[in-house]
Amino acid sequence: MKTSLSVIAAGLVTIAAAGTTAVAPAHAQENCLPVSGGINVTIVDSEPLRVLGPVTGTLSGATQATVLSQEQQGDGTIKLDVTHDFVTDDRSSLTTKDVVIWTPVPGHEGVFRMQTTYTVVSGTGRFAEAHGSFQNHGEVVAGEGLVTLSYGGEICGVN
């Protein structure tokens, strides 16, 4: 009887150990990539509003954004629905659908604080299976057509 209980106990320990070694954190299984850097673009068209310029950091390359709609909010902010196309130095691409909020800076006509939530909708190259979202914050000087931002977050499904 003593031998059979030892065998059962050893088997349970083996099963328990096998179960714990097979589990990895979810983000490790999805190849998540922390992203951060800067975006420094210029307004190039007004109808529709489009911007174009360089991206530094993890997504180093260039981006183009097109404003799909904009709506003045009751609190003085402007909400924009935007799409971005990022092309990185390795020629991978990332397309996002975004919600942008411009908040006027008091005492500075045409200057806004900007916050964006980028939602990944498609990609190519190392971003072919990408998903998730990341954010930015920065400043818009509308009269000069300048937009300067910092971005950060995490994109998953990166090859």
C-alpha positions as CSV (number, residue, x, y, z in Angstrom):
1,M,0.0,0.0,0.0
2,K,2.9,2.3,0.8
3,T,4.4,1.9,-2.6
4,S,1.2,2.6,-4.6
5,L,0.6,5.9,-2.6
6,S,4.2,7.0,-3.4
7,V,3.6,6.3,-7.1
8,I,0.4,8.3,-7.1
9,A,1.9,11.2,-5.2
10,A,4.9,11.3,-7.6
11,G,2.5,11.2,-10.6
12,L,0.5,14.1,-9.2
13,V,3.7,16.2,-8.6
14,T,4.8,15.5,-12.2
15,I,1.4,16.5,-13.6
16,A,1.3,19.7,-11.5
17,A,4.9,20.6,-12.5
18,A,4.1,20.0,-16.2
19,G,1.0,22.3,-16.0
20,T,3.0,25.2,-14.5
21,T,5.9,25.1,-17.0
22,A,3.6,25.2,-20.0
23,V,2.0,28.5,-19.2
24,A,3.6,31.7,-20.3
25,P,2.4,35.3,-19.8
26,A,-0.2,36.4,-22.4
27,H,1.9,39.3,-23.6
28,A,4.9,36.9,-24.2
29,Q,2.8,34.7,-26.4
30,E,1.6,37.6,-28.5
31,N,5.0,39.2,-29.2
32,C,4.1,42.6,-27.7
33,L,6.4,45.5,-28.5
34,P,6.7,48.5,-26.3
35,V,6.7,51.6,-28.5
36,S,7.8,55.2,-27.8
37,G,9.2,58.1,-29.8
38,G,8.2,61.4,-31.4
39,I,6.1,62.6,-34.4
40,N,6.8,66.0,-35.9
41,V,4.5,66.6,-38.8
42,T,3.3,69.5,-41.0
43,I,-0.3,70.1,-42.2
44,V,-0.1,69.6,-46.0
45,D,-3.7,69.9,-47.1
46,S,-6.8,71.5,-45.6
47,E,-9.6,69.6,-47.5
48,P,-9.4,67.0,-46.2
49,L,-7.0,68.0,-43.5
50,R,-3.9,65.9,-43.9
51,V,-0.5,65.9,-42.2
52,L,2.8,64.3,-43.2
53,G,6.2,63.9,-41.5
54,P,8.9,61.9,-39.8
55,V,8.5,59.5,-36.9
56,T,11.4,58.8,-34.5
57,G,11.9,56.0,-32.0
58,T,10.4,52.5,-32.2
59,L,8.2,53.3,-35.3
60,S,11.1,55.3,-36.9
61,G,10.1,56.2,-40.5
62,A,7.2,58.5,-41.6
63,T,3.5,58.9,-41.1
64,Q,0.6,60.4,-43.0
65,A,-2.7,61.2,-41.2
66,T,-6.1,62.1,-42.7
67,V,-8.9,63.7,-40.7
68,L,-12.1,61.9,-41.5
69,S,-14.3,64.1,-39.4
70,Q,-14.1,66.8,-36.8
71,E,-16.6,68.1,-34.3
72,Q,-16.6,71.0,-31.9
73,Q,-17.4,69.9,-28.4
74,G,-19.4,71.9,-25.8
75,D,-16.4,72.3,-23.6
76,G,-14.3,74.0,-26.3
77,T,-12.3,71.0,-27.4
78,I,-12.4,69.6,-30.9
79,K,-12.8,65.9,-31.5
80,L,-11.3,64.4,-34.7
81,D,-11.7,61.0,-36.2
82,V,-8.4,60.3,-38.0
83,T,-6.6,57.5,-39.8
84,H,-2.8,57.2,-39.8
85,D,-0.5,55.2,-42.1
86,F,3.0,54.6,-40.6
87,V,5.8,53.3,-42.7
88,T,8.9,52.2,-40.8
89,D,12.5,52.3,-41.9
90,D,12.3,48.5,-42.6
91,R,9.3,49.2,-44.9
92,S,6.8,47.6,-42.6
93,S,3.5,49.5,-42.3
94,L,0.9,50.1,-39.7
95,T,-2.6,51.6,-40.2
96,T,-4.6,53.0,-37.3
97,K,-8.0,54.5,-36.7
98,D,-7.8,57.2,-34.1
99,V,-9.7,59.5,-31.8
100,V,-8.0,62.8,-31.4
101,I,-8.8,65.6,-28.9
102,W,-7.5,69.1,-29.4
103,T,-7.8,71.3,-26.3
104,P,-7.3,75.1,-26.8
105,V,-4.5,76.6,-24.9
106,P,-6.0,79.7,-23.1
107,G,-4.4,83.0,-24.3
108,H,-2.8,81.4,-27.4
109,E,-5.1,81.6,-30.5
110,G,-4.7,78.6,-32.7
111,V,-2.6,76.6,-30.3
112,F,-3.9,73.3,-29.0
113,R,-2.9,70.5,-26.7
114,M,-3.4,67.2,-28.5
115,Q,-4.1,63.7,-27.2
116,T,-4.6,60.7,-29.5
117,T,-5.6,57.1,-29.0
118,Y,-4.3,55.1,-32.0
119,T,-6.1,51.8,-32.6
120,V,-4.2,49.4,-34.9
121,V,-6.4,48.1,-37.7
122,S,-3.9,46.5,-40.1
123,G,-0.2,46.2,-41.0
124,T,2.4,44.7,-43.3
125,G,5.8,43.2,-42.7
126,R,6.6,42.8,-39.0
127,F,3.2,44.4,-38.2
128,A,1.1,42.0,-40.4
129,E,-0.6,40.4,-37.3
130,A,-0.4,43.6,-35.1
131,H,-3.3,44.7,-32.9
132,G,-3.8,46.9,-29.9
133,S,-3.5,50.6,-29.2
134,F,-1.1,53.3,-28.1
135,Q,-1.3,57.0,-27.3
136,N,0.3,60.3,-27.9
137,H,0.3,63.8,-26.4
138,G,1.7,67.1,-27.8
139,E,1.0,70.4,-29.3
140,V,-0.6,71.8,-32.5
141,V,0.1,75.3,-33.8
142,A,-2.7,75.4,-36.4
143,G,-1.7,78.8,-37.9
144,E,1.8,77.5,-38.7
145,G,0.6,74.0,-39.6
146,L,2.9,72.3,-37.1
147,V,2.2,69.3,-35.0
148,T,4.7,68.0,-32.4
149,L,3.9,64.8,-30.4
150,S,5.3,62.1,-28.2
151,Y,3.8,58.6,-28.5
152,G,4.0,55.6,-26.2
153,G,2.3,52.3,-25.5
154,E,2.4,48.7,-26.7
155,I,1.6,46.9,-29.9
156,C,1.0,43.2,-29.8
157,G,1.2,40.5,-32.6
158,V,4.5,41.9,-33.9
159,N,6.8,39.6,-35.8
